[in-house]
């Protein structure tokens, strides 16, 4: 069983923070690391996102204008070396240039070598862009064949990757809501960008890890061998990877105890039913402190007390019903933006869904 740092790769609004709160109850053995790579993706000198590209003031005021991919890995290594296993939850898109741009290695990580492990503090000298206002990506660095990310393959190999997904008909309108009034004044996201949906990047990353043999060929509970054999995507057939472990948010909300127990079994975490409840002052204070960085996105998770099964399974609505609902909330223009983005991402969700744990 792998004892590597766990990395939950996901996309925005996938109920991932509620999922994360379950594992924040295990502070005796796990050190949760909440969405660290957005610092470099949005604000630092190695940033990939265009959202704040024309707003140097916002980047500086964020407090993360100096964050590079290496400084973030340095922090994870520190967390993982204090007697606890790091449990990182973040968006796969934060490592992948948007809009299908080719990936080259982040300047701060170009001197990473196999054998270093997660301890990027051992790298010297630091090599990163010194001009924080230099033109956005691409970096003047080399690419690694087949690697869609800006992180060296050898460094990715130090992590135990798992995945969390949610149907875009639920995640996209939730994300849109965070980018329009009144929430936009809290989140600081003043426009909706379809290139931040995150599904295509998550699928590309998943397929890359399979092809590298870092995950698979075996999968966690309930995934048929037919799926594994027909969705190979050029996998090299390596048997050294950890189990393919994909959680669907709807399955999690319908059966939290069963899904969490299966996830723990796949990742080597000791499962205890008490993990699903966190209604203590200590847990609430820890959550508020942990989630402070991304204001407006995590209020439901911050105010929650437990993860319990829905009393009724959610019945999917028709496209017409959904469009009417979105129009009532966001107007016809907003509804069309949401609808188009959902349609663009369904195929990527459905591809990943076939690997989801079934209990």
N, C-alpha and C positions, 0 to 999 in steps of 0.2 A: 504494500500500500504506500502510495506517495505521501511524503511529509513536506513537500514543497509548499511555499506560500500559495494560498488559494486565490485565484482571480476570477471573479464573477463578471464576465463580459456581457454587456447588455446594450440597450438603446434607450433614449429618453422616454419617460413616463411608462415604464414597464412594471410598476409596483415594486421596483427594485429596492427602494428605501424601506418599505415594510418588510421585505424579505431580509434586508440587512439587519433590521432591528432584532430579528430572531437570534442572530449570531452575536449581536452586541451583548446579549445576556451571558455569554460565555467568556467574560473578561478574565477568568482565571487561566484560560488556555489559548484564547484567540485575541489578537489585536486587530480590530477592524480599522480599515483605512478607507475613508469615504471620498470617492470621486476626486482623486488628487490630480489627475492628468489634465483636467480642464484648465488648470492654472497655466500650463505651458501652451496648450492648444489655443486658448483665447488671448492670453495677455503677454506671454514672455517673448524673448527675442527669437525663439524657434517656432512661434505660433503658426498654425496651419489655417485657422478659421478666419473668415473675412469679416465676421460680425463687428469687431472693434478696430478694424484696420485703419479706418479714417478718424479714430477717436483716441489719440494718444493720451489725452487727459483721463479718460475712463480706464485705460490700461494701467496708468500710473496709480490712480486712486484705488484700483482693485487691491493693491498690495502685492501683486504677483508679477510685476513687470520684469523681474529678474529671474523668474522661474524657468528652468530648462528641464528637458526630459531627464537629464542626469540628476539634477538636484532632487527631483521627485523620487527617482529610484534610490537615491541616497537615504531619503527619509524612510522608505519602505524597508530597506536593509536594516536600519536602526530598529524599527519596530519588530522585525523578524529575528533580531539577535538578542532579545531581552527575555528569552525563555518562553515566549509565546509564538504561535504560528500566525503569520500575517494573513488577514482575510480582506482582500482588496475588492471593492466593487466600483466599476467604472464603465464608461461608454467605449466600445471598440473604436468608434469613429475618431476618438481623440488621438489615435495613433496613425490614422490613415488620411492622406490628403483628400479633401473633398472633390467632388465632381470628376472622379476617375482620373485625377492627375497622377502621374507616375510617382512612386515613392523612392526617396533616397534617405540614407541614414541621417538621423539628427546629428548636427555638428558636435554636440557635447558627448555623443556616444560613439564617434567614429573609431576611437582607440580601444573599444571594448574587445576583449579577447576571450575565447573559450577557456574555462577553468577559473575565471574570476568569480563566478557565481553571481549572486545579486549584489555583491559588495562593490558598487561602482565608485565608492570612495577610494578604492585602491588604484583607480586610473589616474594617470598623470602624464602630461599636464592637462588641464581643462581646456577643451577646444570648443568654443562656441562663438556665435556671432557677437561681437562687441558693440555693434551699433544696434541698439534696441529699436530704433525707428527705421532700420534698413527695409528695403522692399520685401514684401511677403514672399513665402515659399515660391520657387524651389530653392533648396539649399545647394551649395556648390560642393556636393559630396557624391560618393558612389552609391549605386543601388545594389541590392542583393537579389540575384535571380529568383523570381517567384514570390518574393516577400512584398506584400502590399502595404507594410507598415514602415514607420521611420525608426523602428527599434530593431537592433541586430537579432538575427535568428538565435544566436547563442545565448543572448539574454532572455529572450522569450522562452527558451527551453528550461529556464530555471523556475517556471511557474506551472501550477496545476490549474488549467483553465476549465471553467464551467460556463454555462450560458443561461440567460434568462430572457424570455421573449414575451410579447403580448400582441394580440391582434391589432393591426394599425387602425381599425375602426374605433378602437378604444384609446390607443396611445396618441394618435395624431390630434384629435380634437382636444385632448387634455393638454398637449403641448401648445397648441394654438392659443388656448385660453390663457396660458402664461405669458403670451407675447402681445396681448391686447389689453386695453383698459378694463378693469382697474388694476389688474395684477402686474401689468408691465412696469408700473412705477416702483414695485417692490422687487421684481426679478431683475430689472435693468435690461430686459430683452424687449425692445420696442418694435420689433417686426418679426413676422414668422418667416423662416427660411426653410423651404422644403429640403435643402441639402443638409439639414441637421436632423432629419428623421432617423437616420442611423441604421436602417435595415440592410441596405446594400453593403455597407462597410462591415456590419456584423457577419453577414453571410460570407463575404470575401475572406474575412479573418478565419472563420470556421473552416472553410474549404482549404485554406492555406495550412492550418494546423493538421487537418486530416491528411493532406498530401505529404506533409513533412513526417507523418507518423507520430506527432506529439500527442494527438488524441486518437483513440481507436486502435485497432479495428473494432474492438468490442464496445458495447454500449451499456449504460445503466438499465435499470428495470424496465421491461416491457417493450423494448424496441425490437422489431422483428428482424431476423436475418435477411429477409428479402429486401428490406429498406437498406440495410448496410451493404448488401451486395450490388444493388442497383444504383446507389447514390455514391459510388466510389470517388468520382471526380479525380481520377488519376492518382489515388492513394498509392504509396509505395509498398503497401502491404506490411509495414513494420508492425510488430506486436509489442513494441516497447512503450507505446503511448498509454496514458491513463484512459479510463472509460470515457466514452462520449456521454456527457451529462448535460442535458438541456431541460430547463424547467419552463413550462408555459404558465403565465400568470393566472389564467382562468382555472387551470387545474389546481394551482396553489390555493386560490381563494375558495374553491369547492371542497378541497380536502387538504388543509394545511398540515395536519399531523402526518398523514400518509406520505405526502410529497417531501416534507422536511426530513422525515425518517429515511426515506430512500436517498435523498441528497446526502445526508450524513453518512450513510453506508458507503456511497460512491466516493466520498472525499476523505473518509477516515476520521470524521468527527464523531465523538460520542453523542448519541442522541438521548435527550431527556425531555419528556413532555413539558417540563417547566420552562423550556426555551420559548414556548409560545405565549408566555405571559411576562409582562415587564412593568406592572403597575406599582412601582416604588419610586420614592423621591430620588434615590440614587440613579436609577435607570433613566428617569425623565431628565435630570440635570445633564447626564452624560450625552443623551440624544440631542438636547438643545445646543450643547457645546460643539458636538460633532457636526451637526447640520447647519450651523450658523452661516457658513460660507455662501451657500447658494440659497439666498433668501427668496421666499415665495414659492419654492418648488416642493418643500417637504413638510408643510404644515400638518397635513393629515397624518403623516407618519410620526411627527413630533408629538401630536396630541393623542395618539393611539395608546391603548393599554394592553392589547393582546392581538394575536392573529387567530381568528376563529372562522370556522366554515360559514359560508353564506347559507342562509336559510332556504333560499331558492336559487337554483342554477339560472344563470343569465341566458335568456332566450335571444338569439341573434335577431336583430331587426332587419327588414328589407332595406335596400339602397334608398328607395323612396321615403321610407319612414325616417331613416337616418338623415337624409338631406333636408327633410322638413324640420327635424329637430335642430339641426345645425343652423338652418336659416332663421329659426325663431331666436336662437341664442346670439348669432353672429352676423345676421344679414345674408343676403343671397351671395354677395361677393365672397364673404368669409366661408360660406358653405361650399362654394365651388372650389376654393383653394384647398379646403380640408378634403373634399371628395376626390379631387385630382391626386393629392398626395397619398391618400389611402390606396387608390387604385395602382399607383406606381410601386407600392411596397408590398402588396398582398403576396405576390409570387415569392418574394424573399422570405416573408414570414412563413408561408406554407412549406417552403423547402426546409427550413429549420424545424418547423413543427413536427415533421415526420420522425425526428430524432428524440422527441420529448418523452420524458419518463412517464410511464403509465403504471398506476397502482390500483 
